Amino acid sequence: MPVTTFSGLRKSVRLINYTPQTSALIVLFKETGVSAFFKQPLHELFEKSVPLDNFFAYSEISIIEERLDELNNNKKRIAVIEQFLCSKLSHNTTDKLVSEAIASIYLDNGLTQIRELANSLFISQDAFEKRFRKVTGASPKQFSSIVRMKSIINQNASSSTFLDIALENGYYDQSHFNKDFKIFTGQTPTDFFKSASYW
């Protein structure tokens, strides 16, 4: 894996093993924030990780990597990353329609019907999906499935059966739920909720 990498939104687990004496500094963008820094079509990066020099000059990335390596604490490293990203900010206006859609998806815990959401925002479904993908890097359906699974993880699994959780969250049966859950977390629901949390 390259030293500096950009990862698009994911709905499947990705475990990374680090060698001893190494660490990772992760920049987590808000759903509507990443498009202010990258001009490339973000939806093409869904479930993918690519070297950062696909977006910025290799010489710039090399300088940043060297500066980060020379610094002795994370506070200074974060300042370098912030300075670099601020220099790359192409615009800072947010798409209010997409922001409203994201808020609605979170409010519904990812159970939102996309056609109904587009209608409530007075936009055609096709135009809405294109606009949403451009800003977030995922389709509304992909984004909703991530929000739904995160919501399930945040629920107290001990108070319900997994079948109840599946049905309450829009699944028709437990096997489909188990399959999606394992793709998202890398574990079955039983194993996940018994183990220490990485979330």
N, C-alpha and C positions, 0 to 999 in steps of 0.2 A: 504494500500500500504506500502511495506517495506520502511525503512528510506533511504536505498541506493538501487537504482534500475538501471538496464540496459534496455534500450528500443531499439529494432531494428528499422529499417526504417519503416515508416508508410505511407500509402496512404489514411488513413481515420482519421478523426478528433478525438482528445481525449481531453476532457475538464477535468481539475483537479480543484477541489475546495479545498482551503486551510483554515484551521482554523485560527482564529485571532492570531497574534504574531508568525506566522510561515512564512517560505520562502523556496525557492528551489535554490540550486546551481546546475546549469546544465553544464555538459561538452559536448560540441558538437564536434564530430569527423569529420574530412574531410572524403570524400567518400572512399578514399584509405587508411586512417589511422587506422581505428579501428582494422583491421586484424593484425596489428603489436602488439596488446595487448592481443587479445583473440585467443585461439587456437580452440575453439569450432566452429562448422559450423554455421556461422552467418546467413545464409539464413533461418535457422530453427527459427530464432527470428523475422522474418519479421512480423510486426503488433503485436508483443508481447512485454511485459515487464516482466522481471524476477528479483528476488532479486540478488544483486551483489555477494552474497556468493555462487551462482551457479558456479562462475568462480574463486573466490579467497577464501582462508581459512576464515571461520567465525571469528576466533580470530583476524585476520588482519583487517577485516572490522569493527569489534567492536572497536578496538583501534582507527581507523580513525574516526569513528562516534563520539567517546568520545572527541578526539582532536578538531574536528570541532565544537562540542557543547561548548567547553571551550573557544574558541577564540572569540574576540569581534569585529572583522571586516573582511570583505570579502577578502581583500587583503591577509591576513594571511591564511584564509581558502583556497584560490586558491593555495597558495604556498604549503600547505599540500597535496592537491589533485595532483598537478604537481609532487611533490616529490614521492608520491605513484605510480602514473602512470609511471613515468620514471623508477622506480624500476621494473616495470612489462613489460617493453618494450622488446619483444623477438627478434625483428629484425626491421631494419629501412629502408629496401630497398623497393621501390615501383615497382609495376608491370607496366612497361611502356606501354604495350599494353592496359591494362585496363585504365590507366590514359589517353591515347590517345582516347579511346572509350568514356570516360566520357566527355572529352573536346568536342568531336564531338556531343554528345547528347545535351550538353548545347548550342553549336553553332546553332544547329537545333531547339532549344527550345522544345526538347522532341519529335519532329516529325520524328525522325530517324527510318528508316526501319531496323530492327535488322539483317536480312539476308544480306542486302546491306552493313551494317556496318561491319559485320564479313568478308564478301568478300573483303572489302577495306583494312582490316587488315591482309589478307592472312591467315585466320584461319577458320576451319569449324565452323558452327553455334553452334553445340553441344559443342565442346571444348571451344569455346568463352563463351557460357553461363555458363558453369561450372566454368571457370576461373573468370568471372565477379562476379558470386554469392559468390565465396570464398572470394574475396577481399572486396566487398561492402555490402554483406548481402542481396542483392536483385537481381532478374533477370534483364537483360537489359531492358526488357519490363516494369517491375514494376518501375524501376528507371526512365525510359523515361516518364512514366505517371506522376510521381511526378514532374519531371522537367517541363513537359508540363503544368501542373496545376499551378505551381509556376510562370511560364512565363505568363499565362493568368491573374493571380492575379496582376502581375506587369504592365500589359497593362492598358491604360487609358480607362476604360469601358464607360465613358461618350461620347466618340467620335464615338462609334459603337453600333449597336444593339447586343443583345446577340446571335441572330441567326448568324450575321456576324462573331462574335468572334468564335462561335462554328465551322462554316464552315472553317474559316481561320486556325483553329487549329486541323483539321483532323477529326472532328465529322461529321457524316452524317445528323444529325438532332439536333434540340435544346433540345428535351426531354432527349436524351442520355447525352448531355453536362450538362444539369441541374442536372441529377441524379449523375453523377461523381463529379460535383462541390459540391453538398450537402454532399456527402460522405467525400470529402476532407476537407471542411471548416465547415460543420455542419449547413450551411445556404444556401438558394437559392442565385443565383447570384444577384438578385435585393436587397434582404435584406443585403447581404454581402457588396455590394458596397455603400449602404446607411449608414451603421454603421461605428463606429470608427474602425480603423485598429488594429488588434492584431499581424500583420505580420511585 
